[in-house]
Amino acid sequence: MHKWITLQIPGTIFISSIGAPAAMKLLEGSLFPVVIGSNDFLDNYLVPVVSTIKQKLVTPETFVGALIARFRLQLTRLYNMGARRILVANVGPIGCIPFQRDINPSAGENCVAFPNQLAQLFNAQLKDLIAELSTNLNRSKFVYGDVYHIVDDILRNYISFGFENANSACCYVAGRFGGLIQCGSLSKVCPDRSKYFFLGPLSSN
């Protein structure tokens, strides 16, 4: 059985409380879920207006390559700290979130193509990275979690999954899809949030 532990406890306190050998054994037997990547696109390469110059100077391939290189270092560091079983989730179809739909009205009812293409480019390289690390790092078990296709399947067949809306935010302030302003105290809320796939402009329910 996998153990779920919180790493919010300072490492020195954790190790001193049970001892280094026991701590290492616990870490090696634990499962470490890693979910990362979406914000690197949404808050960087895809920021409205601000990112226009960056997109002209830095190609998608170069940007994604830099992300993967950095991610390789971070996952290797996690391994060096004692983690052996690591589940890495890929980036979902970020072009389908209400925020992207609202700032790209030309997409109409469809998901925005460019953000999804970026996600797929990143995911392809991430999958190769996970295979590489599993092969090269002794006694490691890296697992690639395909969030993109899971979410894509739900969005395409949302009624079958019990949703009534798969393109708008349940918690909203402005925008055709409720994606222009983050959910907050001034927001309106849909009558039944369980029927909306997206809780807010950026997050699923």
C-alpha positions in Angstrom: 0.0 0.0 0.0 1.3 3.5 -0.9 1.7 6.0 1.9 0.7 9.6 1.4 2.8 12.1 3.3 2.9 15.8 3.5 6.2 17.6 2.7 5.1 20.8 4.4 6.9 19.5 7.5 10.5 20.8 7.5 12.8 18.0 6.4 15.1 18.3 9.5 12.2 17.9 11.9 10.8 15.0 9.9 14.1 13.1 9.8 15.0 13.9 13.5 11.7 12.6 14.7 12.0 9.1 13.2 15.7 8.9 12.2 17.4 9.0 8.8 17.1 5.3 7.9 13.4 5.2 8.7 12.8 8.4 6.9 14.5 7.2 3.7 12.6 3.9 3.9 9.3 5.8 4.2 10.2 8.1 1.3 11.2 5.2 -1.0 7.9 3.5 -0.3 5.7 6.5 -0.8 4.0 7.8 -3.9 4.8 11.3 -5.0 2.2 12.9 -7.3 3.6 15.8 -9.4 1.2 18.1 -11.2 2.9 21.0 -12.9 3.1 22.9 -16.2 -0.2 24.7 -16.8 0.7 27.9 -15.0 4.0 28.0 -16.9 2.0 28.5 -20.0 -1.0 30.5 -18.7 1.1 32.9 -16.5 4.0 33.2 -18.9 3.9 32.3 -22.6 0.1 32.9 -22.9 -0.4 36.1 -20.9 -2.7 38.4 -23.0 -0.9 41.3 -24.7 2.3 41.0 -22.5 3.3 37.7 -24.1 3.0 38.9 -27.7 6.6 40.0 -27.9 7.8 36.8 -26.2 6.0 34.6 -28.7 7.7 36.4 -31.5 11.2 36.1 -30.0 10.9 32.6 -28.5 9.4 29.8 -30.5 7.0 27.3 -28.9 9.6 24.6 -29.4 12.3 26.6 -27.6 10.0 27.5 -24.7 8.8 24.0 -24.2 12.4 22.7 -24.4 13.4 25.1 -21.6 10.5 23.9 -19.5 11.4 20.2 -20.0 15.1 20.9 -19.2 14.1 22.6 -16.0 11.6 19.9 -15.1 14.3 17.2 -15.6 16.4 18.9 -13.0 13.5 19.2 -10.5 12.4 15.6 -10.9 16.0 14.4 -10.6 16.4 16.5 -7.4 13.2 14.9 -6.0 14.7 11.4 -6.8 18.0 12.4 -5.1 16.0 13.4 -2.0 14.7 9.9 -1.7 11.6 9.7 -3.8 11.4 6.5 -6.0 7.7 6.3 -7.0 6.7 9.4 -8.8 3.5 10.0 -10.7 3.8 12.9 -13.2 0.6 14.3 -14.7 0.8 16.0 -18.1 -0.8 19.3 -19.0 -4.5 19.3 -19.8 -6.3 21.0 -22.7 -5.7 24.5 -21.4 -7.2 26.0 -24.6 -10.6 24.8 -23.3 -10.7 26.6 -20.0 -13.2 29.6 -19.8 -10.4 32.1 -19.5 -8.8 31.1 -22.8 -12.2 30.9 -24.5 -13.1 34.5 -23.4 -9.8 36.1 -24.4 -9.9 34.4 -27.8 -13.4 35.1 -29.0 -12.5 34.1 -32.6 -12.6 30.5 -31.5 -16.4 30.7 -31.1 -17.8 27.6 -29.4 -14.5 25.6 -29.9 -11.5 25.3 -27.7 -8.6 27.6 -28.5 -6.2 25.7 -30.8 -2.8 27.3 -30.0 -2.8 26.7 -26.2 -3.8 23.1 -26.8 -1.0 22.7 -29.4 1.5 24.0 -26.8 0.2 21.5 -24.2 0.5 18.6 -26.7 4.0 19.7 -27.6 5.0 19.8 -23.9 3.2 16.5 -23.2 5.1 14.6 -26.0 8.4 15.7 -24.6 7.3 15.0 -21.1 6.4 11.5 -21.9 9.9 10.9 -23.4 11.4 12.5 -20.2 9.5 10.2 -17.9 10.7 7.1 -19.9 14.3 8.5 -19.8 14.3 9.0 -16.1 12.7 5.6 -15.4 15.5 4.0 -17.4 18.4 6.0 -16.1 17.6 6.5 -12.4 18.3 3.3 -10.4 15.2 1.7 -8.7 13.0 4.5 -9.8 9.4 4.2 -11.0 8.1 7.2 -12.9 4.5 7.0 -14.2 3.1 9.3 -16.9 -0.4 10.4 -16.1 -2.3 11.4 -19.2 -4.6 14.1 -17.9 -4.9 15.7 -21.3 -6.9 12.9 -22.9 -8.9 12.2 -19.8 -10.1 15.8 -19.7 -10.6 15.9 -23.4 -12.8 12.8 -23.3 -14.9 14.4 -20.5 -15.3 17.6 -22.4 -16.3 15.8 -25.6 -18.8 13.6 -23.8 -19.7 15.7 -20.8 -23.4 14.7 -20.8 -22.3 11.0 -20.3 -20.3 12.1 -17.3 -23.2 13.9 -15.7 -22.4 17.5 -16.6 -24.7 19.9 -18.3 -22.1 22.6 -19.1 -18.5 22.0 -20.2 -17.4 25.4 -21.4 -18.4 28.0 -18.8 -17.4 28.7 -15.2 -19.9 28.0 -12.5 -18.3 30.9 -10.4 -18.2 33.9 -12.6 -18.2 37.7 -12.9 -17.7 38.7 -16.5 -17.2 37.2 -19.9 -19.3 35.1 -22.3 -17.9 32.0 -20.6 -17.3 33.6 -17.2 -13.6 33.5 -17.7 -12.4 37.1 -17.5 -12.2 37.6 -13.7 -11.2 35.1 -11.0 -13.9 33.7 -8.7 -14.2 35.8 -5.6 -16.6 37.5 -3.2 -18.3 39.5 -5.9 -18.9 36.5 -8.2 -22.2 34.9 -9.1 -22.5 31.2 -8.7 -24.5 28.7 -10.8 -27.4 26.9 -9.1 -25.8 23.5 -9.2 -22.0 23.4 -9.4 -22.0 19.6 -9.9 -23.4 20.2 -13.4 -20.5 22.4 -14.5 -17.2 20.9 -15.4 -15.4 24.2 -14.7 -15.7 25.6 -11.3 -13.9 28.9 -12.1 -12.2 30.6 -15.1 -9.1 28.3 -14.7 -10.1 25.3 -12.7 -12.2 22.2 -13.2 -14.8 21.1 -10.8 
